[in-house]
């Protein structure tokens, strides 16, 4: 991703990307031992969506006060 593409994202999308990258990097050893690339790609998508949804809930909660 180019830097201008990153900065075109919403703040929630940016935070999702950064957290998902950290999770993915932290799982690299597990990936090598237990998951093939296709499985890891699918898991990354699931994790990224879950992070995005959770951040949306946090935002919703913080705006409800």
Secondary structure, DSSP 8 states (H G I E B T S, - for coil): --HHHHHHS-HHHHHHHHHHHHHHHHTHHHHHHH--HHHHHHHHHHHHHHHHHHHHHHHHHHTT-
